[in-house]
Amino acid sequence: MSMQSYKYAEPFRIKAVEMLKTTTPEHRRAALEKVAWNVFQLKAEDVYIDCLTDSGTSAMSNKQWAAIMMGDESYAGCESFYRFEAAIQDVTGFPFVVPTHQGRAADLLLARMMYTGHPEYKYVVTNMAFDSTRGAAMEYNMWAEDLLAAPGYDSQLEHPFKGQHGSRSSTASLPSTKGRGRQRHYDHHLQHQRRPAGLHGEHP
């Protein structure tokens, strides 16, 4: 969406600002070359605009700041958890809530629950598996097969949503197991990732 398409000012006030280090293209290129282009090895102070993650913003609302002072930090049975649990149950309808610090940890827990004891399961079908999703599948001798549609691979293409699955069928796209002595079975956990092309550039 272009800036010209905004009709109104943002509906919030900025309560605090954080100064950033201004960098030059030369500085950024040198920093990338120093870490062999591995963005996970960059120092945060050398990143002017951080597009590595879409996990959210570090900015907090005035209500969030106020809630910090009201939060129950008890080690177990805290009121904050019960409010969180009730909200998750209300949104998802799921009766059980297991908090994890990040989706990567949740990936491993889900894999352990879904794949253990099912040697016939060989594939996780997804639009594009995040690295931890793929790693969790491999941990249990499975393979995460990407079925991302073509627009998701084109970083220069303007498109409203790049996370859709391709039109090809999962049966046609999965590798053949003929001659390997392995039963072909499809574990259809379709994961509509927030980051459809997260491994080669975000698409907010």
N, C-alpha and C positions, 0 to 999 in steps of 0.2 A: 504494500500500500504506500503510495507516494505521500509526501508531506502535504501536497496541495489538496489531498482528499480529506484532510481533517477539517471539520467545520467549526469545532469549538476547542477551547483550551483544555488542557488536562484537568480532570476533576479532583485535584488534590493539591496540597501545599507541601513543599519540601521543608522538612523540619531541621535537617542537618546536611552538611556537605562534606565531602572527603576529597582532598586535593590529590590529583594524580600526577605522576611524573610524565611530562611531555617527552615523547621520543621521536626520532627521525626514521625514515625508511632504512637508512644505512645502519642505525643502531639496532633496529629490529632484525634485519637480515643477519648482522653479526651475532646477535643473541641466538638466533635459530641455528646458524652454522656451528656455533659452539656446542650445542646439544644435539648435533646431527639431525636437526629438524624434528626432534621428538618434543612436541609441545608440552608433554607431561613433565619434562625436565626444566622448563623455563621457570625463572623466578617471576612471581606475580607482579613485582614492581616493574618488570620489563614489558608487561602486557598492557597496552593502553585501552583497547576495547576487547573484553574477554568474551569470545564466542565459543569457548571450549565446551561449555555446558548450557543446558536450558533448564537447569534445576530451579531457577528463579532469581530474584534480586536480593541483595543484602540489605536493601532499604526496608524499614519497618514503619508501620503506621503508628500514630499516637496511641491507639487502643492496644496495639501489641506491646509497646513500651510499658504502658500502664499495667498490662497483664503480667509482666515479669515480676512486679512487686507483689502481685496477688497470687502468684503461682505456688502450688504446694510441692515442695521438693522432697517429700518423704521418700525413703528408699523403696518402700513397697506400699501398695494400697493408697496411693496419693489421689487426691480429688482431681488433679489435672488429667490423670489417665482415664478416669471414668467419664469425664467430659469428652475426651478424645474418642474413647470407645463408643460412646453413644452417638457421636457425630458420624463415625464410620459405619456403624450399624444402620443409621438412618439413611445414609446415602447409598450403601451397597446392598443392604438387606442380609448381609452375612452375619451369622451369630457370633463367630469367634474372630477376635482381633489379636494379632501378634505383631507388635511394633518392631520395626527394624530401623537401623540408623540410616539405611540407604537401600535403593533398589537392588544393588549388587548383592547385598546380603539376602534380600528377599528372593532373588533368583536362585540362590543355592538352596534355600529352605524349600522352595517350591519344587525344585528338581529332585531333592531328596524324598519329598513326599510323593511325587507323581511317578518317578522313574524306578525307584527301588523295588525290586521284586517283579519287574516286568522286562525280562530279557528280550521279549518279542518286539518291544518298542525300539525303533531305530532312528526315527526322524522327528524333529520339532519343526513344524511348518510355520514360517513367519514372514512378514514383509521384509524386514532386515534386522537380523539379530544384533543386539548390542554385544560388546565383547564379553561382558560377564554372563549374559544369557547363553552365548555360544560356549563359553568356558564351563558353565555348569552342566550343559548338555554333554560335553566331551568327558566330564568327570564321571558320568554314568554311561559311557560308551554309546552315546547318541550323537547325531549330527543335526545341527540347525541349518535348515535349507532356506535360503533367501528367495522370496518370490516377489520382490519389489518391482513395480511397474517402471517402464523406461524413464518417465519424467524424474523419478527419484535419483537417477544417476547423472542427471544433467544439471550441474551447479549454475549454469548460466541461464537456464530456462525459468521464466516467470510462470508460476503455476500456483493455484489456490491451495492445493494439498498434494504433497509428494509421497505420502505414506501408503497409497493404495496398493493392493496386490495386483500382480500382472494378470493378464487375461489367460495365460497358459495354465493348463491344469497341473495340479501338484503331481499327479501320476506321471505325466509326460516329462516333468522337469527333474524329478528326483533321479539320482544315479542308479544305474542297473546293478542289481546284486547277483546277477546270474554268474554261476561258477564260484561264488564265494561261500556257499553253504550257509548263507544267512537268510532268514525269513524276512521278507519285506513287510513292514508294518508302519503305518502312519500315525503319529501322535499329533492329532490336530488341535494344538493349542495355538490359535491364531493370536499373535501378540501385536496389537496395533500400537507400535511404539510411538512415544512422544518425539523421538529422534529418528525419523525414518531413514535418514542418511547420515547418522551420527558418526560413522567411522570415516567419512571423507568430507566432513563439513556439515554444520548444522543448517537446518531450514526452519527457523522459528515459525 
